Amino acid sequence: METSQPHPAGDHVIEVTDLHRHYGTGSGRYHAVRGVDLTVGRGELFALLGTNGAGKTSTMELIEGLAAPTEGRVRVLGHDPHHERAAVRPRIGIMLQEGGFPGDLTVAETGRAWAGTTSYARPLDEALELVDLGHRRNVRVKQLSGGERRRLDLAMALLGRPEVLFLDEPSTGLDPEARAAVWRLVRELRAQGTTVLLTTHYLEEAEELADRLAIMHGGQIVVAGTVSEVIAGRPSRITFELPAFNGTSLPPLAGATVTVDGRRITVQTPRLQATLTELLGWADRHGIALDALDARSASLEEAFLAIASEAAHQPPADTPAAPPARRKLIGLAR
Ligand SMILES: Nc1ncnc2c1ncn2[C@@H]1O[C@H](COP(=O)(O)OP(=O)(O)OP(=O)(O)O)[C@@H](O)[C@H]1O
């Protein structure tokens, strides 16, 4: 077993190089993670986005040290998180997609049991208050709502005052108010220097929180960078309807792509202001009303949809066999 040296402060807290993960063996072997590289600096929040089955959780689990990669190298706080688990585990917090805490224990009993596995546990009440669960401390876990269970998962991940926090879809199942509260908490933790790696399906969550993000598809990172870098180069979009189209042709809109779907027109353009000016001038000159007019710059959502659709048309060379059924993750196996 290779024993790695801890990194000096300020270096990358997470380093992942050419990571691969297979599930199963023989003809049922499935290549779920296919050469992922990423780094996360101290105090940075990095979001992993992707389509369903893109490989986000499979990648996270390797970085968390819950499984060993088939190939590739992972370092967390300078250590191999799987083989040097004892060095890494006390310094990280993990919120899995399904916490799996026993339903018969109360919130407080769960917290006490979990605190016993953690070296520098913060007071249980403090952890519960962070996620607004203090008033539910004597309620059995099975009686909590789905959103409350998610918040319990988060409280348990925070119990050991982690330097690195892994959040796998932290706000799934939360109502908008609880989600906003979780976002505030994550921002505070990051401001205090916690490094965060999160997966999410909510693009606005990544837009709100992430310093950098990566979009995965088919086990690979298709694009990575800041939100502006990922959006850069994506066209803006103007849509409208022509209720009483009198046959007047649309003007030539330089550099734009026009799609007509019945009465609905979509114009994609790299020059939003100039194209909109040309279009409004044309409508004005011909006395045409542009119904339901909407003009917007490229968003992360549009970039995501375009990237996912482009990637879906370019499957990797070793197209996988259908994957075997997924295993359910049990929180206590962390
Ligand atoms: N234990 C497992 N055994 C076999 N295949 C698995 C296992 N876990 C995941 N897979 C498969 O690996 C691929 C990647 O799954 P993974 O859960 O990492 O994706 P994801 O991006 O997190 O998806 P989602 O957004 O749906 O949570 C999927 O095709 C999945 O079915």
The ligand as an SDF file (V2000), in Angstrom:
LIG
                    3D

 31 33  0  0  0  0  0  0  0  0999 V2000
  -23.6700   -0.7380   -7.4150 N   0  0  0  0  0  0  0  0  0  0  0  0
  -23.8500   -0.6250   -8.7040 C   0  0  0  0  0  0  0  0  0  0  0  0
  -23.8220   -1.6930   -9.4970 N   0  0  0  0  0  0  0  0  0  0  0  0
  -23.9740   -1.5910  -10.8160 C   0  0  0  0  0  0  0  0  0  0  0  0
  -24.1870   -0.4240  -11.4810 N   0  0  0  0  0  0  0  0  0  0  0  0
  -24.2490    0.6710  -10.7480 C   0  0  0  0  0  0  0  0  0  0  0  0
  -24.0960    0.6410   -9.3240 C   0  0  0  0  0  0  0  0  0  0  0  0
  -24.1850    1.9140   -8.8690 N   0  0  0  0  0  0  0  0  0  0  0  0
  -24.4010    2.6920   -9.9550 C   0  0  0  0  0  0  0  0  0  0  0  0
  -24.4350    1.9410  -11.0780 N   0  0  0  0  0  0  0  0  0  0  0  0
  -24.6180    2.4150  -12.4480 C   0  0  0  0  0  0  0  0  0  0  0  0
  -23.5460    3.3020  -12.7460 O   0  0  0  0  0  0  0  0  0  0  0  0
  -24.0160    4.4150  -13.5040 C   0  0  0  0  0  0  0  0  0  0  0  0
  -23.6810    5.6930  -12.7790 C   0  0  0  0  0  0  0  0  0  0  0  0
  -24.5080    5.7570  -11.6110 O   0  0  0  0  0  0  0  0  0  0  0  0
  -24.3900    6.9340  -10.5750 P   0  0  0  0  0  0  0  0  0  0  0  0
  -25.3220    6.6320   -9.4660 O   0  0  0  0  0  0  0  0  0  0  0  0
  -22.9750    7.1640  -10.2510 O   0  0  0  0  0  0  0  0  0  0  0  0
  -24.9330    8.1530  -11.4460 O   0  0  0  0  0  0  0  0  0  0  0  0
  -25.4510    9.5590  -10.9800 P   0  0  0  0  0  0  0  0  0  0  0  0
  -24.8650   10.5390  -11.9380 O   0  0  0  0  0  0  0  0  0  0  0  0
  -25.1660    9.7740   -9.5490 O   0  0  0  0  0  0  0  0  0  0  0  0
  -27.0120    9.4030  -11.2280 O   0  0  0  0  0  0  0  0  0  0  0  0
  -28.2880   10.0700  -10.5340 P   0  0  0  0  0  0  0  0  0  0  0  0
  -28.2740   11.4900  -10.9560 O   0  0  0  0  0  0  0  0  0  0  0  0
  -29.4050    9.3130  -11.1420 O   0  0  0  0  0  0  0  0  0  0  0  0
  -28.1370    9.8790   -9.0490 O   0  0  0  0  0  0  0  0  0  0  0  0
  -25.5180    4.2020  -13.6970 C   0  0  0  0  0  0  0  0  0  0  0  0
  -25.7370    3.6040  -14.9530 O   0  0  0  0  0  0  0  0  0  0  0  0
  -25.8750    3.2390  -12.5800 C   0  0  0  0  0  0  0  0  0  0  0  0
  -26.9960    2.4340  -12.9060 O   0  0  0  0  0  0  0  0  0  0  0  0
  1  2  1  0
  2  3  1  0
  2  7  2  0
  3  4  2  0
  4  5  1  0
  5  6  2  0
  6  7  1  0
  6 10  1  0
  7  8  1  0
  8  9  2  0
  9 10  1  0
 10 11  1  0
 11 12  1  0
 11 30  1  0
 12 13  1  0
 13 14  1  0
 13 28  1  0
 14 15  1  0
 15 16  1  0
 16 17  2  0
 16 18  1  0
 16 19  1  0
 19 20  1  0
 20 21  2  0
 20 22  1  0
 20 23  1  0
 23 24  1  0
 24 25  2  0
 24 26  1  0
 24 27  1  0
 28 29  1  0
 28 30  1  0
 30 31  1  0
M  END
$$$$
